[in-house]
Amino acid sequence: MPIIGFALKKLNSRLFSIPSKLVFYPLRSSCFISDIPAQNVSEFEDEIDSDNDSDVEPVIIKEIFDSAPKMGSYQLGDSTFYLLIENYANSGKFRLLEEIFDRMKRERRVFRERDFIVVFKAYGKSNLPEKAMELFERMVNEFDCKPTIRSFNSVLTVVIGVGLYEKALNFHDSVVGSMNVVPNVLTYNLVIKALCKMRKVDKAVELFREMPTQQCVPDAFTYNTLMDGLCKTDRIDEAVSLLDEMQVEGCYPIPMTYNVLINGLCKKGNMLRAAKLVENMLLKGCNPNVVTYNTLIHGLCSVGKLDKAMSLLNHMVSNKCLPSDITYGTLVNGLVKQGRAVDGTELLLSMEERGFRANVYVYSSLLSGLFKEGKPEEAMRLWKDVIGKGISPNIVLYSVLIDGLCRVGRPNDAKEVLSEMIHKGLKPNPYTYSSLIKGFFKIGNSREALLVWKEMEDNDCFYNVVCYSVLINGLCEEGKLTEAMAFWRHMLGRGLKPDTVAYSSLIHGFCKAGLVDQGLKVFNEMLFQGIDCRPDVVTYNILFNGLCNSNQIYMAIDLLNSMLDQGCDPDLYTCDIFLRALREKMYPPQDGKEFLDVLVLRLCQRQRGLAASNILQLMLQKYLSPEASTWKGVLVADQLITMSSAGFWTDYLNHFIGRLEVLSFLRLIFNH
């Protein structure tokens, strides 16, 4: 068999052979506190404060409590206790609270539920949910105060607010089952929220359906919470259907209702459906608010539709809805991600003209973008503008400047910025030092990079995995594999677990030194490290390149099959590696058309339409005509040309086969 035929047969068989795998209450008081000198009350508090760390019971001024008879269930002096409870709860003085409770209990004072609610909220602010639940249990047994649904919901809110969802559900079940507390709408809303946070949405839906049978009618917040849970578990259609249901049931949507659904659709990239929902919102007389606009703008930026996002900003202003810092920050970040940092600076000027002052994070995004686009002069002008406006740069902004200067080959200037930063009392973090180390390696100055590493230790800045990854990668790039291995062992000795970048850097070092087998051993070790250290396309490309350079093309194809089975998509660099190998390492040379056809079909079979589309684009750019079956596979996998790719495919079809033949071409491939 000719070599080319054998190679193609090997290529096709290997690609196809492996299977895929509360309310403020006015104080009722019959105690004439105004008759008592003000300094006495303050003295009372001072005495308690001064004894906070002692076991001696504070002395309470007799004039306050001992001068009047009982009046009903209340006694003279009760109101002072209630004021102190509120005061100490709001200031987080919980030991003093316990002393007040003890004194009230000994004097048989009346405990009110609303005072306990104040304390529950204070426990919530101090992140003490266990204390709140404990106090709730003591209300009846120790303080003779029967809790109602108000205090129960207050504790439930505290426990859920700190993320203890399972504990909140257990608390709910125990109280409802034993204390004869009847849940109300707020109770159901809280439990549904906890279930949704735990991604137990089916149970949340079940509880929601149970509400009417318990004479409890869901309100807008019930629907909003459940919709949000459904959207976050990729059940958007069910969430949208609840919008119709709530209106049928006479519960009118509020802006938050629409915002939840619009956010869910935007995160899925379904901007057309999100826009229709806004139309529905307007028809129902519910005006979009700043959150609605911000959500839509973020969604448009996420799918690269920056011009539409900018138009929406103008529409927002014309509708007298003032943009927020989040609005402008989202647009600036979107422009930066599209490589339009200069447009971002113009937007910043517009923002400031309208009276908004950008925060340091907006400046950080712009500064980083300008450096990444190779515009250091504009970046430094922006930095001077920041300083000129009296804005104090924080660690993030300084770190971005240092990284940017290193990116454009100016690590010595970056080191001066680092010194300025330290002089101003800001402590660099490991990422700041990592940028500087990478910058010195980039200009080939490994000695200075190692000095920066030593400086980190001298300044008590602890090394993390990122620092080691940068150092190991830099040493490997310079061919200093022995030193890189020494730092690798040093990292393991400190108990740090290498990440994907660290493993990839070491594999790259072995492959660059021609030790591909050693690189594969490290790769196999990496596979056993679990989900947090999974090889990415960069890792695979390093190995593909190493194997192809050492004339092990078939082993590289086997690894490509394994990569597809692991759910990792090839990128354009992957294709370039194999195309170059087929052209330079095979005899006779191959153009790679058949290889790419088969690769596209493999991706389509696995319903990875985006990756298949990208490779098809590459084929067209290299004038490698895809087979009709390849076209069909991509179009089917891409669900008959999605909105995001429709413009591209129209341009290419018109370019390659003529505008008038597009329709007949599509018919041809679908009948093929």
Secondary structure per residue as TSV (DSSP state, phi and psi in degrees):
chain	resnum	aa	ss	phi	psi
A	1	M	-	360.0	135.9
A	2	P	-	-61.2	152.7
A	3	I	H	-60.0	-42.5
A	4	I	H	-63.6	-39.3
A	5	G	H	-66.2	-41.1
A	6	F	H	-63.2	-40.8
A	7	A	H	-65.3	-44.2
A	8	L	H	-65.8	-39.5
A	9	K	H	-63.5	-42.0
A	10	K	H	-63.0	-43.7
A	11	L	H	-61.1	-50.0
A	12	N	H	-67.0	-43.8
A	13	S	H	-64.7	-36.7
A	14	R	H	-74.3	-35.5
A	15	L	H	-68.8	-29.2
A	16	F	H	-102.7	-12.4
A	17	S	H	-79.6	-25.8
A	18	I	S	-93.1	123.5
A	19	P	-	-71.8	154.9
A	20	S	-	-83.0	143.4
A	21	K	-	-98.9	360.0
A	22	L	-	360.0	-171.8
A	23	V	-	-101.5	146.1
A	24	F	-	-86.1	119.8
A	25	Y	-	-100.7	130.9
A	26	P	-	-64.9	139.6
A	27	L	-	-71.0	128.3
A	28	R	-	-86.7	123.3
A	29	S	-	-143.1	129.8
A	30	S	-	-107.7	10.4
A	31	C	S	-99.1	126.2
A	32	F	-	-86.6	77.4
A	33	I	G	-64.0	-28.7
A	34	S	G	-64.3	-20.1
A	35	D	G	-79.2	-11.7
A	36	I	S	-98.2	136.8
A	37	P	-	-55.5	136.0
A	38	A	H	-60.3	-34.6
A	39	Q	H	-65.5	-23.2
A	40	N	H	-66.5	-41.5
A	41	V	H	-65.3	-42.9
A	42	S	H	-67.2	-34.4
A	43	E	H	-63.8	-38.0
A	44	F	H	-60.3	-45.4
A	45	E	H	-66.9	-39.8
A	46	D	H	-62.3	-39.6
A	47	E	H	-63.9	-40.4
A	48	I	H	-66.1	-44.7
A	49	D	H	-59.7	-42.6
A	50	S	H	-68.5	-24.0
A	51	D	T	-98.7	13.8
A	52	N	T	-57.7	-35.4
A	53	D	T	-97.9	7.3
A	54	S	S	-112.9	167.3
A	55	D	S	-94.7	1.4
A	56	V	S	-79.3	129.1
A	57	E	-	-67.1	132.8
A	58	P	-	-66.5	148.0
A	59	V	-	-83.6	130.8
A	60	I	-	-103.7	132.9
A	61	I	-	-62.1	127.7
A	62	K	H	-66.1	-33.4
A	63	E	H	-59.3	-25.9
A	64	I	H	-76.2	-41.8
A	65	F	H	-111.9	-20.1
A	66	D	S	-105.9	12.9
A	67	S	S	-105.0	6.2
A	68	A	S	-147.4	156.2
A	69	P	-	-79.1	171.3
A	70	K	E	-68.9	147.0
A	71	M	E	-129.0	95.6
A	72	G	T	69.9	-140.4
A	73	S	T	-79.5	-14.8
A	74	Y	E	-96.3	151.1
A	75	Q	E	-118.7	157.2
A	76	L	T	-62.7	129.2
A	77	G	T	107.1	-13.8
A	78	D	H	-57.8	-43.3
A	79	S	H	-62.5	-32.6
A	80	T	H	-66.3	-40.7
A	81	F	H	-60.2	-42.9
A	82	Y	H	-64.6	-39.0
A	83	L	H	-63.4	-41.3
A	84	L	H	-66.6	-38.8
A	85	I	H	-58.3	-47.2
A	86	E	H	-64.4	-41.5
A	87	N	H	-63.2	-49.8
A	88	Y	H	-70.8	-32.3
A	89	A	H	-65.3	-46.8
A	90	N	H	-66.8	-26.2
A	91	S	T	-97.1	3.1
A	92	G	T	72.0	24.4
A	93	K	-	-93.5	77.9
A	94	F	H	-75.5	-28.2
A	95	R	H	-67.0	-40.1
A	96	L	H	-65.4	-34.7
A	97	L	H	-59.9	-44.3
A	98	E	H	-62.1	-36.7
A	99	E	H	-66.5	-38.9
A	100	I	H	-63.8	-45.3
A	101	F	H	-59.2	-43.2
A	102	D	H	-62.3	-44.1
A	103	R	H	-63.6	-42.1
A	104	M	H	-63.9	-38.8
A	105	K	H	-66.2	-42.4
A	106	R	H	-65.5	-34.5
A	107	E	T	-90.7	7.9
A	108	R	T	54.9	43.6
A	109	R	-	-75.4	160.9
A	110	V	-	-85.3	124.6
A	111	F	-	-94.3	129.5
A	112	R	-	-104.9	143.8
A	113	E	H	-60.7	-39.4
A	114	R	H	-63.8	-27.0
A	115	D	H	-71.1	-35.2
A	116	F	H	-66.0	-37.1
A	117	I	H	-62.2	-38.8
A	118	V	H	-60.1	-42.0
A	119	V	H	-69.4	-39.3
A	120	F	H	-57.5	-45.2
A	121	K	H	-63.3	-37.8
A	122	A	H	-65.0	-40.0
A	123	Y	H	-62.1	-37.2
A	124	G	H	-63.0	-44.7
A	125	K	H	-64.1	-30.0
A	126	S	T	-93.1	8.6
A	127	N	T	59.6	47.2
A	128	L	-	-124.6	63.3
A	129	P	H	-63.7	-33.3
A	130	E	H	-62.5	-39.5
A	131	K	H	-64.4	-38.3
A	132	A	H	-63.6	-44.9
A	133	M	H	-66.0	-38.4
A	134	E	H	-64.2	-43.1
A	135	L	H	-66.1	-36.2
A	136	F	H	-60.6	-42.1
A	137	E	H	-64.8	-31.9
A	138	R	H	-79.6	-16.2
A	139	M	H	-53.7	-47.7
A	140	V	H	-81.8	-52.9
A	141	N	H	-65.7	-35.9
A	142	E	T	-109.0	-33.9
A	143	F	T	-113.0	2.3
A	144	D	-	53.5	43.4
A	145	C	-	-124.2	112.8
A	146	K	-	-76.5	120.9
A	147	P	-	-74.6	146.6
A	148	T	-	-113.4	-174.0
A	149	I	H	-62.3	-25.5
A	150	R	H	-65.3	-48.9
A	151	S	H	-70.8	-33.8
A	152	F	H	-62.8	-47.5
A	153	N	H	-63.5	-33.7
A	154	S	H	-62.6	-45.3
A	155	V	H	-67.5	-41.3
A	156	L	H	-59.5	-40.7
A	157	T	H	-62.0	-41.2
A	158	V	H	-63.2	-47.2
A	159	V	H	-67.3	-41.6
A	160	I	H	-69.6	-35.1
A	161	G	H	-62.0	-26.6
A	162	V	T	-97.6	8.0
A	163	G	T	85.8	11.9
A	164	L	-	-91.3	70.3
A	165	Y	H	-68.6	-43.0
A	166	E	H	-63.3	-41.8
A	167	K	H	-66.2	-36.8
A	168	A	H	-63.5	-41.7
A	169	L	H	-66.4	-39.9
A	170	N	H	-64.3	-41.5
A	171	F	H	-62.3	-44.1
A	172	H	H	-58.5	-49.0
A	173	D	H	-63.2	-40.5
A	174	S	H	-68.6	-39.3
A	175	V	H	-73.5	-47.1
A	176	V	H	-62.5	-33.1
A	177	G	H	-79.9	-21.9
A	178	S	H	-121.9	-24.0
A	179	M	S	-105.0	5.3
A	180	N	-	59.3	36.0
A	181	V	-	-92.6	124.8
A	182	V	-	-93.6	119.6
A	183	P	-	-62.3	144.9
A	184	N	-	-114.1	-170.0
A	185	V	H	-59.0	-42.2
A	186	L	H	-61.9	-39.4
A	187	T	H	-59.7	-49.0
A	188	Y	H	-60.7	-41.5
A	189	N	H	-60.6	-41.4
A	190	L	H	-66.6	-43.0
A	191	V	H	-68.0	-39.9
A	192	I	H	-63.2	-39.3
A	193	K	H	-61.2	-45.6
A	194	A	H	-61.7	-43.1
A	195	L	H	-63.7	-40.7
A	196	C	H	-67.0	-38.8
A	197	K	H	-63.2	-31.4
A	198	M	T	-86.1	4.0
A	199	R	T	62.8	27.3
A	200	K	-	-99.0	62.9
A	201	V	H	-70.0	-34.2
A	202	D	H	-60.5	-40.5
A	203	K	H	-67.3	-35.5
A	204	A	H	-64.1	-42.2
A	205	V	H	-63.6	-42.1
A	206	E	H	-60.6	-43.4
A	207	L	H	-66.4	-38.6
A	208	F	H	-60.2	-42.4
A	209	R	H	-70.0	-22.9
A	210	E	H	-77.9	-23.3
A	211	M	G	-54.6	-50.0
A	212	P	G	-59.7	-32.1
A	213	T	G	-69.5	-17.7
A	214	Q	G	-102.5	21.6
A	215	Q	T	54.0	40.6
A	216	C	-	-128.6	110.4
A	217	V	-	-89.7	125.9
A	218	P	-	-60.0	141.8
A	219	D	-	-107.1	-175.3
A	220	A	H	-60.0	-34.7
A	221	F	H	-69.8	-32.0
A	222	T	H	-62.0	-50.4
A	223	Y	H	-61.4	-43.6
A	224	N	H	-59.3	-44.3
A	225	T	H	-63.8	-44.9
A	226	L	H	-68.2	-40.1
A	227	M	H	-59.6	-43.4
A	228	D	H	-62.3	-42.7
A	229	G	H	-62.9	-40.7
A	230	L	H	-66.3	-42.8
A	231	C	H	-62.4	-39.8
A	232	K	H	-75.4	-10.8
A	233	T	T	-110.5	24.1
A	234	D	T	62.0	38.2
A	235	R	-	-122.0	56.2
A	236	I	H	-67.2	-37.8
A	237	D	H	-59.2	-41.6
A	238	E	H	-65.3	-37.5
A	239	A	H	-65.2	-43.6
A	240	V	H	-65.6	-36.9
A	241	S	H	-63.6	-29.1
A	242	L	H	-65.9	-26.3
A	243	L	H	-62.3	-44.3
A	244	D	H	-67.8	-40.4
A	245	E	H	-62.5	-42.6
A	246	M	H	-66.0	-33.4
A	247	Q	H	-72.6	-36.2
A	248	V	H	-62.4	-36.5
A	249	E	T	-81.2	1.9
A	250	G	T	84.3	15.2
A	251	C	-	-104.1	113.1
A	252	Y	-	-85.2	134.7
A	253	P	-	-65.3	148.4
A	254	I	-	-110.9	167.9
A	255	P	H	-51.2	-37.1
A	256	M	H	-60.2	-34.7
A	257	T	H	-60.1	-51.1
A	258	Y	H	-65.8	-37.6
A	259	N	H	-61.8	-38.6
A	260	V	H	-60.8	-46.8
A	261	L	H	-69.8	-41.5
A	262	I	H	-63.0	-40.9
A	263	N	H	-61.9	-43.1
A	264	G	H	-61.7	-42.2
A	265	L	H	-69.5	-40.0
A	266	C	H	-64.1	-38.9
A	267	K	H	-65.3	-25.8
A	268	K	T	-87.2	-1.6
A	269	G	T	78.6	11.6
A	270	N	-	-91.8	73.4
A	271	M	H	-72.0	-30.9
A	272	L	H	-63.0	-45.5
A	273	R	H	-68.7	-34.9
A	274	A	H	-64.0	-40.5
A	275	A	H	-64.3	-38.5
A	276	K	H	-65.6	-34.1
A	277	L	H	-67.2	-34.9
A	278	V	H	-65.9	-39.8
A	279	E	H	-60.1	-44.4
A	280	N	H	-60.7	-38.7
A	281	M	H	-60.8	-45.1
A	282	L	H	-68.3	-38.6
A	283	L	H	-63.2	-31.3
A	284	K	T	-84.2	4.1
A	285	G	T	76.4	19.8
A	286	C	-	-105.4	108.3
A	287	N	-	-78.3	136.0
A	288	P	-	-60.8	141.6
A	289	N	-	-108.1	-173.6
A	290	V	H	-63.1	-31.6
A	291	V	H	-66.8	-39.8
A	292	T	H	-59.4	-50.4
A	293	Y	H	-63.6	-42.7
A	294	N	H	-61.1	-39.9
A	295	T	H	-64.4	-44.6
A	296	L	H	-65.6	-41.8
A	297	I	H	-63.7	-41.9
A	298	H	H	-63.3	-41.3
A	299	G	H	-62.8	-43.8
A	300	L	H	-64.8	-40.3
A	301	C	H	-63.9	-36.6
A	302	S	H	-65.5	-31.4
A	303	V	T	-99.3	12.3
A	304	G	T	81.0	12.3
A	305	K	-	-95.2	68.8
A	306	L	H	-69.0	-37.2
A	307	D	H	-64.3	-39.5
A	308	K	H	-68.1	-35.2
A	309	A	H	-64.1	-40.1
A	310	M	H	-66.6	-38.3
A	311	S	H	-63.3	-38.9
A	312	L	H	-65.1	-33.9
A	313	L	H	-61.1	-44.9
A	314	N	H	-64.2	-39.9
A	315	H	H	-63.7	-38.9
A	316	M	H	-60.5	-46.2
A	317	V	H	-66.6	-42.0
A	318	S	H	-64.7	-26.0
A	319	N	T	-89.4	14.6
A	320	K	T	59.7	32.7
A	321	C	-	-107.6	109.7
A	322	L	-	-70.8	127.5
A	323	P	-	-63.6	152.8
A	324	S	-	-108.4	178.4
A	325	D	H	-59.4	-34.9
A	326	I	H	-64.9	-39.1
A	327	T	H	-57.8	-54.3
A	328	Y	H	-66.9	-39.9
A	329	G	H	-61.0	-40.6
A	330	T	H	-64.0	-43.7
A	331	L	H	-66.2	-41.8
A	332	V	H	-62.2	-46.1
A	333	N	H	-61.6	-40.1
A	334	G	H	-62.4	-43.1
A	335	L	H	-65.3	-40.4
A	336	V	H	-62.8	-44.0
A	337	K	H	-64.4	-26.3
A	338	Q	T	-89.9	8.2
A	339	G	T	75.8	28.2
A	340	R	-	-121.8	51.6
A	341	A	H	-65.0	-31.1
A	342	V	H	-63.9	-42.5
A	343	D	H	-62.9	-32.9
A	344	G	H	-63.5	-39.2
A	345	T	H	-66.9	-35.2
A	346	E	H	-66.5	-39.6
A	347	L	H	-63.9	-36.2
A	348	L	H	-61.7	-42.0
A	349	L	H	-62.6	-43.5
A	350	S	H	-61.1	-40.4
A	351	M	H	-61.6	-43.9
A	352	E	H	-70.8	-31.9
A	353	E	H	-64.5	-28.5
A	354	R	T	-88.2	7.1
A	355	G	T	95.9	4.4
A	356	F	-	-93.1	140.0
A	357	R	-	-109.9	119.0
A	358	A	-	-65.6	145.2
A	359	N	-	-89.1	175.4
A	360	V	H	-65.7	-24.5
A	361	Y	H	-73.9	-33.9
A	362	V	H	-65.4	-45.0
A	363	Y	H	-62.5	-37.6
A	364	S	H	-61.5	-44.2
A	365	S	H	-62.2	-45.4
A	366	L	H	-65.8	-44.0
A	367	L	H	-60.3	-45.9
A	368	S	H	-62.2	-43.0
A	369	G	H	-62.8	-42.8
A	370	L	H	-63.8	-41.0
A	371	F	H	-65.2	-42.6
A	372	K	H	-64.9	-28.9
A	373	E	T	-86.7	6.2
A	374	G	T	72.8	35.7
A	375	K	-	-122.7	66.2
A	376	P	H	-64.8	-31.3
A	377	E	H	-64.3	-45.5
A	378	E	H	-63.7	-36.7
A	379	A	H	-64.6	-43.2
A	380	M	H	-69.2	-32.1
A	381	R	H	-64.6	-40.3
A	382	L	H	-64.0	-40.6
A	383	W	H	-60.8	-44.6
A	384	K	H	-63.9	-34.3
A	385	D	H	-64.7	-41.0
A	386	V	H	-60.4	-48.1
A	387	I	H	-65.2	-39.9
A	388	G	H	-64.7	-26.7
A	389	K	T	-86.4	3.6
A	390	G	T	79.6	15.0
A	391	I	-	-81.7	129.5
A	392	S	-	-87.6	113.4
A	393	P	-	-63.0	139.7
A	394	N	-	-100.0	-172.5
A	395	I	H	-60.7	-39.4
A	396	V	H	-61.7	-47.9
A	397	L	H	-65.4	-42.9
A	398	Y	H	-62.1	-42.0
A	399	S	H	-63.9	-38.8
A	400	V	H	-63.8	-42.0
A	401	L	H	-63.6	-44.3
A	402	I	H	-62.4	-45.0
A	403	D	H	-62.6	-41.7
A	404	G	H	-64.0	-44.5
A	405	L	H	-63.3	-39.0
A	406	C	H	-66.9	-35.4
A	407	R	H	-62.2	-34.8
A	408	V	T	-96.9	17.7
A	409	G	T	80.5	28.8
A	410	R	-	-124.2	58.1
A	411	P	H	-67.2	-27.5
A	412	N	H	-66.3	-40.4
A	413	D	H	-64.5	-38.3
A	414	A	H	-62.7	-36.5
A	415	K	H	-66.6	-34.0
A	416	E	H	-66.2	-39.6
A	417	V	H	-62.9	-39.1
A	418	L	H	-60.8	-42.6
A	419	S	H	-64.0	-40.9
A	420	E	H	-62.4	-41.7
A	421	M	H	-61.0	-46.2
A	422	I	H	-66.3	-39.0
A	423	H	H	-61.2	-30.5
A	424	K	T	-85.6	4.8
A	425	G	T	89.9	9.4
A	426	L	-	-95.2	131.5
A	427	K	-	-94.4	118.3
A	428	P	-	-61.6	145.9
A	429	N	-	-100.2	174.5
A	430	P	H	-57.0	-30.8
A	431	Y	H	-71.6	-34.3
A	432	T	H	-62.2	-49.2
A	433	Y	H	-65.3	-35.8
A	434	S	H	-61.4	-40.6
A	435	S	H	-60.9	-41.6
A	436	L	H	-68.3	-41.3
A	437	I	H	-60.9	-45.5
A	438	K	H	-62.3	-37.3
A	439	G	H	-63.7	-42.5
A	440	F	H	-69.9	-36.2
A	441	F	H	-64.0	-35.8
A	442	K	H	-61.9	-33.7
A	443	I	T	-95.6	11.4
A	444	G	T	79.9	18.8
A	445	N	-	-106.2	76.4
A	446	S	H	-68.2	-29.0
A	447	R	H	-62.1	-46.4
A	448	E	H	-67.7	-34.1
A	449	A	H	-61.4	-41.7
A	450	L	H	-70.2	-29.8
A	451	L	H	-67.3	-38.3
A	452	V	H	-64.0	-39.3
A	453	W	H	-59.5	-41.9
A	454	K	H	-67.9	-37.9
A	455	E	H	-62.4	-35.2
A	456	M	H	-56.8	-47.0
A	457	E	H	-64.4	-41.1
A	458	D	H	-64.3	-31.0
A	459	N	T	-94.4	15.1
A	460	D	T	57.3	35.8
A	461	C	-	-100.0	113.0
A	462	F	-	-73.9	137.8
A	463	Y	-	-70.8	140.0
A	464	N	-	-119.4	-176.4
A	465	V	H	-62.3	-35.9
A	466	V	H	-61.3	-44.7
A	467	C	H	-58.8	-47.4
A	468	Y	H	-62.2	-40.5
A	469	S	H	-61.1	-45.1
A	470	V	H	-63.2	-44.6
A	471	L	H	-65.9	-45.5
A	472	I	H	-63.7	-41.8
A	473	N	H	-63.7	-43.4
A	474	G	H	-62.6	-43.1
A	475	L	H	-65.4	-39.4
A	476	C	H	-65.4	-39.4
A	477	E	H	-60.8	-32.7
A	478	E	T	-89.5	5.2
A	479	G	T	78.3	13.8
A	480	K	-	-94.8	69.1
A	481	L	H	-68.0	-36.2
A	482	T	H	-62.2	-46.0
A	483	E	H	-65.1	-38.9
A	484	A	H	-61.4	-42.9
A	485	M	H	-64.7	-35.0
A	486	A	H	-63.5	-44.2
A	487	F	H	-69.0	-31.4
A	488	W	H	-60.7	-46.9
A	489	R	H	-66.0	-36.1
A	490	H	H	-62.7	-40.8
A	491	M	H	-63.1	-46.7
A	492	L	H	-64.0	-37.3
A	493	G	H	-64.1	-27.1
A	494	R	T	-83.7	-0.3
A	495	G	T	83.2	12.3
A	496	L	-	-84.8	138.8
A	497	K	-	-95.0	119.7
A	498	P	-	-59.1	142.5
A	499	D	-	-98.3	-174.6
A	500	T	H	-59.4	-40.8
A	501	V	H	-65.2	-41.9
A	502	A	H	-63.4	-46.8
A	503	Y	H	-61.7	-44.6
A	504	S	H	-62.1	-38.3
A	505	S	H	-63.2	-44.1
A	506	L	H	-68.2	-40.6
A	507	I	H	-60.8	-41.7
A	508	H	H	-61.2	-40.3
A	509	G	H	-61.6	-44.0
A	510	F	H	-65.4	-45.0
A	511	C	H	-64.7	-39.3
A	512	K	H	-65.0	-31.7
A	513	A	T	-84.4	4.3
A	514	G	T	80.6	10.1
A	515	L	-	-100.3	63.7
A	516	V	H	-63.8	-37.7
A	517	D	H	-60.6	-38.9
A	518	Q	H	-65.7	-38.7
A	519	G	H	-60.9	-40.4
A	520	L	H	-67.1	-33.2
A	521	K	H	-64.8	-42.9
A	522	V	H	-64.3	-38.8
A	523	F	H	-61.3	-45.2
A	524	N	H	-63.5	-37.2
A	525	E	H	-63.6	-37.8
A	526	M	H	-62.4	-37.3
A	527	L	H	-63.1	-24.2
A	528	F	T	-93.2	6.5
A	529	Q	T	-89.2	-1.5
A	530	G	-	94.6	-177.0
A	531	I	G	-66.9	-26.9
A	532	D	G	-74.3	-10.1
A	533	C	G	-132.9	51.9
A	534	R	-	-86.0	137.7
A	535	P	-	-60.2	139.8
A	536	D	-	-108.7	-175.2
A	537	V	H	-63.5	-28.9
A	538	V	H	-65.9	-43.1
A	539	T	H	-59.2	-49.0
A	540	Y	H	-63.3	-40.9
A	541	N	H	-62.4	-36.8
A	542	I	H	-59.6	-45.2
A	543	L	H	-71.1	-39.9
A	544	F	H	-57.6	-45.9
A	545	N	H	-63.7	-43.7
A	546	G	H	-64.2	-43.2
A	547	L	H	-66.9	-42.9
A	548	C	H	-67.3	-38.3
A	549	N	H	-66.2	-25.8
A	550	S	T	-99.3	21.9
A	551	N	T	61.7	30.3
A	552	Q	-	-109.8	58.4
A	553	I	H	-64.4	-41.6
A	554	Y	H	-67.1	-34.6
A	555	M	H	-67.1	-35.7
A	556	A	H	-63.6	-38.1
A	557	I	H	-67.6	-39.2
A	558	D	H	-59.9	-42.0
A	559	L	H	-66.5	-34.9
A	560	L	H	-62.3	-41.8
A	561	N	H	-59.4	-44.2
A	562	S	H	-62.7	-39.3
A	563	M	H	-60.5	-45.3
A	564	L	H	-63.9	-39.2
A	565	D	H	-65.0	-29.3
A	566	Q	T	-83.0	0.5
A	567	G	T	80.9	17.7
A	568	C	-	-101.4	122.5
A	569	D	-	-85.5	140.8
A	570	P	-	-70.4	153.8
A	571	D	-	-113.7	-171.9
A	572	L	H	-67.6	-31.2
A	573	Y	H	-67.2	-35.6
A	574	T	H	-57.5	-48.6
A	575	C	H	-61.5	-42.3
A	576	D	H	-61.5	-38.2
A	577	I	H	-60.6	-48.3
A	578	F	H	-71.7	-37.0
A	579	L	H	-63.0	-41.1
A	580	R	H	-66.0	-40.7
A	581	A	H	-65.1	-42.8
A	582	L	H	-65.8	-30.9
A	583	R	H	-80.5	-36.5
A	584	E	H	-104.3	-24.5
A	585	K	T	-104.7	-12.4
A	586	M	S	-100.3	151.3
A	587	Y	S	-132.5	123.9
A	588	P	S	-68.6	161.2
A	589	P	-	-61.5	149.4
A	590	Q	-	-119.0	148.7
A	591	D	-	-83.2	-13.0
A	592	G	S	86.9	3.4
A	593	K	H	-59.8	-48.7
A	594	E	H	-65.5	-36.9
A	595	F	H	-60.3	-47.0
A	596	L	H	-68.5	-37.6
A	597	D	H	-56.1	-48.8
A	598	V	H	-66.2	-39.9
A	599	L	H	-64.0	-41.8
A	600	V	H	-61.6	-45.3
A	601	L	H	-63.5	-38.5
A	602	R	H	-60.2	-42.6
A	603	L	H	-67.1	-38.7
A	604	C	H	-64.5	-40.4
A	605	Q	H	-60.9	-29.1
A	606	R	T	-93.7	10.6
A	607	Q	T	57.6	39.6
A	608	R	-	-107.9	70.3
A	609	G	H	-63.0	-37.8
A	610	L	H	-64.1	-46.6
A	611	A	H	-63.4	-40.7
A	612	A	H	-63.0	-41.4
A	613	S	H	-62.0	-41.1
A	614	N	H	-63.4	-39.7
A	615	I	H	-71.0	-35.6
A	616	L	H	-63.3	-40.3
A	617	Q	H	-58.5	-43.0
A	618	L	H	-60.6	-42.2
A	619	M	H	-59.7	-43.5
A	620	L	H	-66.8	-39.4
A	621	Q	H	-64.5	-31.2
A	622	K	T	-94.1	10.1
A	623	Y	T	56.8	40.0
A	624	L	-	-104.7	104.9
A	625	S	-	-69.6	117.5
A	626	P	-	-69.0	152.3
A	627	E	-	-69.8	157.9
A	628	A	H	-59.0	-37.6
A	629	S	H	-65.1	-30.6
A	630	T	H	-68.5	-45.9
A	631	W	H	-56.4	-48.0
A	632	K	H	-61.5	-44.1
A	633	G	H	-60.1	-42.8
A	634	V	H	-67.6	-44.7
A	635	L	H	-65.0	-37.7
A	636	V	H	-68.5	-45.9
A	637	A	H	-63.6	-32.2
A	638	D	T	-89.4	12.9
A	639	Q	T	55.4	55.1
A	640	L	T	54.9	53.2
A	641	I	T	65.7	89.7
A	642	T	-	-69.4	163.7
A	643	M	H	-57.6	-37.3
A	644	S	H	-67.1	-26.2
A	645	S	H	-112.8	0.1
A	646	A	H	-61.0	-42.7
A	647	G	H	-61.4	-42.3
A	648	F	H	-62.1	-49.8
A	649	W	H	-65.3	-37.0
A	650	T	H	-61.1	-45.2
A	651	D	H	-60.3	-46.4
A	652	Y	H	-70.8	-39.4
A	653	L	H	-64.0	-42.8
A	654	N	H	-63.4	-38.1
A	655	H	H	-68.7	-42.1
A	656	F	H	-88.3	-32.8
A	657	I	H	-126.9	2.5
A	658	G	-	92.3	140.1
A	659	R	G	-58.6	-42.3
A	660	L	G	-74.5	-14.7
A	661	E	G	-100.7	1.6
A	662	V	H	-59.8	-50.3
A	663	L	H	-63.0	-43.7
A	664	S	H	-66.6	-32.0
A	665	F	H	-65.2	-45.2
A	666	L	H	-62.1	-41.3
A	667	R	H	-62.8	-39.5
A	668	L	H	-60.8	-48.8
A	669	I	H	-71.6	-29.0
A	670	F	H	-81.4	-13.4
A	671	N	T	-101.3	3.2
A	672	H	-	-69.3	360.0
